[in-house]
Amino acid sequence: MPADPAPPSGSGAPGASDGGAAPLVREAPADGVVVLRLNRPSRLNALDEALVGLLAETCASLGRDRDVRAVVLTGTGRGFCSGIDVRDFGPGMLEATDPAIDRLRFQETMASLPQALRALPQPVVAAVNGPAVGAGLALCLASDVRICGASASFANAAILLGLSGAEMGMSYYLPRIVGLSVAADWMLTGRKVSAEEAERRGLVSELVDDDRLLGRALELASQIAAHPPLAAQMTKRALQVNTDAPDLAAALELENRNQLITHATQEAATARSRWSGR
């Protein structure tokens, strides 16, 4: 289906580096599935002020849209997202000499992007094409399912700029996904991680040829979207909450409650009838 630009943002002139194109494109290629495409290919989809605002606004809008049951996040061209556009971010970029409170607010705004992605009720599939660096890695980590193409690469990278590698939730997500030692390796060295290593370490669940990446992501998203929305959304929330459950009893308490709620829905009754042949 044709791509439609996401709703306009008041955060700056969109797509100045890409011929005026919208920096975020929203597509609806399948029933119940929305593709969000970061669209600054000349900057490997680095985040500028306009894109940051659009992504936050679009996530808020998607969260209220009951017709959307799964989301795919990807990038246009050769990259997923190469981080913050430090060369051409926009007027909101701050200097080290700016007041600490202003710099804190900027950091909080950036950190809110992976939070917004995680907070979506719909499961999110990240289809990583090319580099996912810094903020791009943070968006990848906040997604529920991560797959990548052969040309994908990953890097925390902040430490290479003299900054802490712990930003935008990465010190929370990464150890939980790949383990503490591997996360420490990647974050303390800032080195580039290949698609093969990412798959081996469990950062992504699947590695496919580049030309199959989006199609495979759509297959997964469509499988998710085919399920009753409440069932998928409660499964997503249980995975998030029980990752930090204090013990098995607490995890079971949440699971038992979710099953009780979903069992009483008409969607569940229809699914049971279909499986039982009645």
C-alpha positions as CSV (number, residue, x, y, z in Angstrom):
1,M,0.0,0.0,0.0
2,P,1.2,3.6,-0.5
3,A,3.1,5.2,2.3
4,D,1.5,8.1,4.2
5,P,3.5,10.6,6.2
6,A,2.9,10.5,9.9
7,P,1.0,13.5,11.4
8,P,3.0,16.7,11.3
9,S,4.9,17.8,14.3
10,G,5.6,21.3,15.7
11,S,9.2,20.3,16.6
12,G,10.9,21.6,13.5
13,A,11.2,21.5,9.7
14,P,10.8,17.8,8.7
15,G,13.2,16.1,6.4
16,A,15.5,19.1,5.6
17,S,18.3,16.7,4.7
18,D,16.1,14.5,2.5
19,G,14.5,16.8,0.1
20,G,11.6,17.8,2.4
21,A,10.4,14.2,2.8
22,A,8.6,13.4,6.1
23,P,11.2,12.0,8.5
24,L,8.7,9.3,9.7
25,V,6.5,7.4,7.4
26,R,3.5,5.3,8.5
27,E,2.4,2.4,6.2
28,A,-0.5,-0.1,6.6
29,P,0.5,-3.1,4.4
30,A,-1.7,-5.7,6.1
31,D,-4.8,-6.0,8.2
32,G,-4.1,-4.8,11.8
33,V,-0.4,-4.1,11.0
34,V,1.3,-0.7,10.9
35,V,4.9,-0.2,9.7
36,L,6.7,2.8,11.1
37,R,9.7,3.7,8.9
38,L,12.4,6.1,10.0
39,N,12.9,8.2,6.9
40,R,16.1,10.2,6.9
41,P,18.2,7.9,4.7
42,S,20.9,10.4,3.8
43,R,21.7,10.4,7.6
44,L,21.2,6.7,8.0
45,N,17.9,7.7,9.8
46,A,19.7,9.5,12.6
47,L,17.2,11.2,15.0
48,D,16.8,14.9,14.5
49,E,14.4,17.2,16.5
50,A,11.6,16.7,14.0
51,L,11.9,12.9,14.0
52,V,12.0,12.7,17.8
53,G,8.8,14.7,18.0
54,L,7.0,12.8,15.3
55,L,8.0,9.4,16.8
56,A,6.7,10.4,20.2
57,E,3.5,11.7,18.8
58,T,2.9,8.7,16.6
59,C,3.4,6.2,19.4
60,A,0.9,8.1,21.5
61,S,-1.6,8.0,18.6
62,L,-1.0,4.3,17.9
63,G,-1.6,3.4,21.5
64,R,-5.2,4.7,21.2
65,D,-5.9,3.0,17.8
66,R,-7.8,-0.2,18.4
67,D,-7.6,-1.1,14.7
68,V,-3.8,-1.5,15.0
69,R,-2.8,-4.9,16.6
70,A,0.9,-5.1,15.7
71,V,3.7,-2.6,14.8
72,V,6.8,-3.0,12.7
73,L,9.6,-0.5,13.2
74,T,12.3,-0.2,10.5
75,G,14.4,2.3,8.6
76,T,14.5,3.6,5.0
77,G,17.6,2.8,2.9
78,R,20.8,1.4,4.3
79,G,20.3,2.0,8.0
80,F,17.9,1.3,10.8
81,C,18.9,4.3,12.9
82,S,22.5,5.7,13.4
83,G,21.7,7.5,16.7
84,I,21.3,11.2,17.4
85,D,22.1,13.5,14.5
86,V,24.9,15.5,16.2
87,R,25.6,17.5,13.0
88,D,22.1,18.6,12.2
89,F,19.8,17.8,15.1
90,G,18.0,21.2,15.1
91,P,17.7,24.2,17.4
92,G,17.0,22.0,20.5
93,M,20.6,20.6,20.6
94,L,22.4,21.8,23.7
95,E,26.1,22.4,24.5
96,A,28.0,21.2,27.5
97,T,28.0,24.8,28.8
98,D,24.2,25.0,28.9
99,P,22.5,24.8,32.3
100,A,22.4,21.3,33.8
101,I,18.6,21.4,34.1
102,D,18.2,22.0,30.4
103,R,20.6,19.2,29.5
104,L,18.7,16.9,31.8
105,R,15.4,17.7,30.2
106,F,17.0,17.0,26.8
107,Q,18.2,13.6,28.0
108,E,14.8,12.8,29.5
109,T,13.2,13.6,26.1
110,M,15.5,11.2,24.3
111,A,15.0,8.5,27.0
112,S,11.2,8.9,26.6
113,L,11.4,7.4,23.1
114,P,12.2,3.8,24.0
115,Q,9.7,4.2,26.9
116,A,7.0,5.2,24.4
117,L,7.8,2.2,22.3
118,R,7.7,-0.2,25.2
119,A,4.5,1.4,26.5
120,L,2.6,0.7,23.3
121,P,-0.1,-1.9,24.0
122,Q,0.6,-3.5,20.6
123,P,3.6,-5.8,20.3
124,V,6.4,-4.2,18.3
125,V,8.6,-6.0,15.8
126,A,11.9,-4.3,15.0
127,A,13.2,-5.1,11.5
128,V,16.8,-4.0,11.7
129,N,18.3,-3.1,8.4
130,G,21.8,-1.8,8.6
131,P,23.3,0.1,11.5
132,A,21.4,0.4,14.8
133,V,23.7,2.7,16.9
134,G,23.2,4.6,20.1
135,A,19.6,5.7,20.1
136,G,18.9,3.3,17.3
137,L,20.0,0.4,19.5
138,A,17.8,1.7,22.3
139,L,14.8,1.7,20.0
140,C,15.7,-1.8,19.0
141,L,16.0,-3.0,22.6
142,A,12.6,-1.5,23.5
143,S,10.9,-3.6,20.8
144,D,9.3,-6.9,21.7
145,V,10.6,-9.0,18.9
146,R,13.9,-8.2,17.1
147,I,15.0,-9.6,13.7
148,C,17.7,-8.3,11.5
149,G,19.1,-8.5,8.0
150,A,22.6,-9.7,7.1
151,S,23.8,-6.1,6.7
152,A,22.7,-5.1,10.2
153,S,25.1,-4.0,12.9
154,F,24.7,-2.8,16.4
155,A,26.7,-0.5,18.7
156,N,26.2,1.3,22.0
157,A,29.0,3.7,21.0
158,A,28.3,6.5,23.6
159,I,31.5,5.6,25.4
160,L,33.5,6.5,22.2
161,L,32.3,10.1,22.7
162,G,33.4,10.2,26.3
163,L,29.9,9.6,27.5
164,S,28.4,6.9,29.7
165,G,27.2,3.9,27.7
166,A,24.3,3.6,30.1
167,E,21.6,5.7,28.4
168,M,18.1,5.5,27.1
169,G,17.4,2.3,29.1
170,M,20.3,0.3,27.6
171,S,21.8,-0.7,31.0
172,Y,18.3,-2.0,31.9
173,Y,17.5,-3.9,28.6
174,L,20.8,-5.2,27.4
175,P,21.8,-7.3,30.4
176,R,18.3,-8.9,30.5
177,I,18.5,-9.8,26.8
178,V,22.1,-10.9,26.3
179,G,23.4,-11.4,29.8
180,L,25.5,-9.1,32.0
181,S,29.0,-10.1,30.8
182,V,28.1,-9.6,27.1
183,A,26.3,-6.4,27.8
184,A,29.4,-5.1,29.7
185,D,31.6,-6.1,26.8
186,W,29.5,-4.2,24.2
187,M,28.9,-1.1,26.4
188,L,32.4,-0.7,27.8
189,T,34.1,-1.2,24.4
190,G,31.6,0.6,22.2
191,R,32.5,-1.9,19.5
192,K,30.4,-2.8,16.4
193,V,28.5,-6.0,16.8
194,S,27.8,-7.9,13.6
195,A,24.4,-9.4,12.7
196,E,25.9,-12.9,13.2
197,E,27.1,-12.1,16.7
198,A,23.8,-10.4,17.5
199,E,21.9,-13.6,16.6
200,R,24.4,-15.8,18.4
201,R,24.0,-13.8,21.6
202,G,20.2,-13.7,21.4
203,L,19.9,-10.0,20.7
204,V,17.8,-10.9,17.7
205,S,15.6,-13.9,17.3
206,E,16.2,-14.3,13.6
207,L,18.8,-13.4,11.0
208,V,17.5,-13.3,7.4
209,D,18.8,-12.1,4.0
210,D,18.3,-8.3,3.5
211,D,15.8,-8.7,0.8
212,R,13.6,-10.9,3.0
213,L,13.8,-8.8,6.1
214,L,10.7,-6.6,5.8
215,G,8.6,-9.5,4.4
216,R,9.6,-11.7,7.3
217,A,8.8,-8.9,9.8
218,L,5.4,-8.5,8.2
219,E,4.8,-12.3,8.5
220,L,5.5,-12.2,12.2
221,A,3.4,-9.0,12.8
222,S,0.5,-10.5,10.8
223,Q,0.7,-13.7,12.9
224,I,0.5,-11.5,16.1
225,A,-2.3,-9.3,14.6
226,A,-4.4,-12.4,13.8
227,H,-4.7,-13.2,17.6
228,P,-7.3,-11.6,19.8
229,P,-5.9,-8.1,20.7
230,L,-6.4,-8.6,24.5
231,A,-4.5,-11.9,24.4
232,A,-1.5,-10.4,22.6
233,Q,-1.5,-7.3,24.7
234,M,-1.7,-9.2,28.0
235,T,1.1,-11.5,26.9
236,K,3.3,-8.5,26.1
237,R,2.6,-7.0,29.5
238,A,3.2,-10.2,31.4
239,L,6.6,-10.6,29.7
240,Q,7.6,-7.1,30.6
241,V,6.4,-7.3,34.2
242,N,7.6,-10.9,34.9
243,T,11.1,-10.2,33.6
244,D,11.5,-8.4,37.0
245,A,9.2,-10.5,39.1
246,P,10.7,-11.1,42.6
247,D,9.8,-14.8,42.5
248,L,7.8,-17.4,40.7
249,A,4.8,-16.9,43.0
250,A,4.5,-13.3,41.9
251,A,4.8,-14.3,38.2
252,L,2.1,-16.9,38.5
253,E,-0.2,-14.5,40.3
254,L,-0.1,-12.2,37.2
255,E,-0.4,-15.1,34.8
256,N,-3.4,-16.5,36.6
257,R,-5.1,-13.1,36.6
258,N,-4.5,-12.6,32.9
259,Q,-5.9,-16.1,32.1
260,L,-9.0,-15.4,34.1
261,I,-9.6,-12.2,32.3
262,T,-9.0,-13.4,28.8
263,H,-10.9,-16.7,29.3
264,A,-14.1,-14.7,29.7
265,T,-13.8,-12.9,26.3
266,Q,-15.9,-13.6,23.2
267,E,-12.6,-13.9,21.2
268,A,-11.4,-16.7,23.5
269,A,-14.7,-18.5,23.2
270,T,-14.6,-18.3,19.4
271,A,-11.0,-19.6,19.4
272,R,-12.0,-22.5,21.7
273,S,-14.9,-23.4,19.4
274,R,-12.6,-23.4,16.4
275,W,-10.0,-25.7,18.0
276,S,-12.6,-28.1,19.4
277,G,-14.5,-28.3,16.1
278,R,-17.8,-27.2,17.6
